[in-house]
Amino acid sequence: MDELPVLNALSALRALVATRPGLHVRYSEGPAKDAEQRSLDTESGLQLPGLSVNPLDPEPWWTRPIDDWLARQLCQYEHLAASNPDRYAWVLRGRHVGRGPDCEPLLDGIEPVARLAPCLLEEARHRYEMHFAAEQGPESDE
């Protein structure tokens, strides 16, 4: 199950998202390991009804390039892979079964789609740093 096609560029991920709506990204030890367990809310100790993921389809209000959206989504949880060398980023789809404690979608009935190569994640990180004011602190509604 972990023998997934590997995407090596943000443009390849963009093409995949354009042709297959409903895709998400997950940082974990992979589909085989995730088939054995569900996500856990570490603060409460509760098991979640699905796997925590981040959506790759841009929201309707998003007017910037899709590559900006993808870079932002990929960078939101990349720290999960940095803290464990066995974790990596992979693309999946599934049935939405709720929201996690960070309001992230939870999926069940998982279909693994692709694995994201480190070079793609580096490209996303570079784009994120170039196009976003990520280090400016909390957002304001003003």
C-alpha positions in Angstrom: 0.0 0.0 0.0 3.0 2.4 0.5 4.1 1.8 -3.1 2.6 5.1 -4.2 3.6 7.2 -7.2 6.0 10.0 -6.1 5.3 13.6 -7.1 8.5 15.6 -7.5 7.3 19.1 -8.3 4.6 21.5 -7.2 3.4 21.6 -10.8 2.7 17.9 -10.7 0.7 18.3 -7.5 -1.2 21.2 -9.1 -2.1 19.0 -12.1 -3.3 16.2 -9.9 -5.5 18.5 -7.8 -7.0 20.0 -11.0 -8.0 16.6 -12.3 -9.0 14.9 -9.0 -11.0 17.2 -6.6 -11.3 16.2 -3.0 -7.6 15.5 -2.3 -5.9 16.1 1.0 -2.4 15.9 2.4 -1.3 14.0 5.5 2.0 13.7 7.3 2.4 10.3 8.9 4.2 7.0 8.6 2.1 6.2 5.6 -1.1 4.5 4.5 -0.2 1.0 5.8 0.5 2.3 9.3 -2.5 4.6 9.2 -4.8 1.6 8.3 -3.9 0.2 11.7 -5.0 3.2 13.7 -6.9 6.5 13.7 -5.6 10.0 14.7 -5.4 10.8 18.3 -6.1 14.1 20.1 -3.0 14.2 22.2 -4.4 16.8 24.6 -7.6 14.9 25.6 -6.3 11.4 24.8 -9.4 10.8 22.7 -9.3 8.8 19.5 -10.7 10.7 16.5 -13.2 9.2 14.1 -10.8 9.5 11.2 -7.4 10.6 10.0 -6.4 14.3 10.4 -5.7 15.8 7.0 -5.3 19.2 5.3 -7.4 20.0 2.1 -5.6 20.6 -1.2 -8.6 22.1 -3.1 -8.5 25.9 -2.8 -11.5 27.5 -1.1 -13.9 29.5 -3.3 -12.6 32.8 -1.8 -9.0 32.0 -2.8 -8.0 34.4 -5.6 -4.3 33.9 -5.6 -2.4 31.2 -7.7 -3.2 27.6 -6.7 0.5 27.0 -6.1 0.3 29.6 -3.3 -2.6 27.6 -1.8 -0.8 24.3 -2.1 2.4 25.7 -0.6 0.5 27.0 2.4 -1.4 23.8 2.9 1.8 21.7 2.7 3.7 23.9 5.1 1.0 24.0 7.8 1.8 20.6 9.3 5.3 19.9 7.9 6.6 20.0 11.5 5.0 16.6 12.0 7.5 15.1 9.6 10.4 17.0 11.0 9.8 15.6 14.4 9.8 12.0 13.2 12.0 10.7 10.4 9.6 7.9 9.6 6.8 10.4 8.7 6.3 11.8 5.2 3.8 13.7 3.2 1.3 11.8 1.1 -1.9 12.6 -0.8 -5.2 10.9 -0.2 -8.9 11.1 -0.5 -11.7 9.7 1.7 -15.0 10.3 3.3 -15.3 13.3 5.5 -16.4 12.1 9.0 -15.9 15.2 11.1 -13.4 17.8 12.3 -10.5 17.5 14.6 -9.6 19.8 17.5 -7.8 22.2 15.2 -10.8 22.2 12.9 -9.0 20.1 10.4 -11.0 17.6 8.3 -11.1 14.0 9.5 -11.3 11.3 6.8 -12.3 7.6 6.8 -12.4 5.1 3.9 -9.0 6.2 2.8 -7.7 6.0 -0.8 -3.9 6.7 -1.0 -3.0 8.6 -4.1 0.6 9.7 -4.1 3.6 10.5 -2.0 5.3 13.9 -2.0 9.0 13.9 -2.6 11.3 16.0 -0.3 12.2 18.2 -3.3 8.5 19.1 -3.8 8.2 20.0 -0.1 11.3 22.2 -0.4 9.8 23.9 -3.4 6.6 24.5 -1.4 8.6 25.8 1.6 10.5 28.3 -0.7 7.3 29.5 -2.3 5.6 29.9 1.1 8.4 31.9 2.5 8.5 34.1 -0.7 4.8 34.8 -1.0 3.5 34.9 2.6 3.9 37.0 5.7 4.1 34.0 7.9 6.4 35.5 10.5 4.3 38.6 11.2 2.3 37.1 14.1 -1.5 36.7 14.7 -3.8 37.9 11.9 -6.2 40.8 12.5 -9.7 41.3 11.1 -9.0 45.0 10.8 
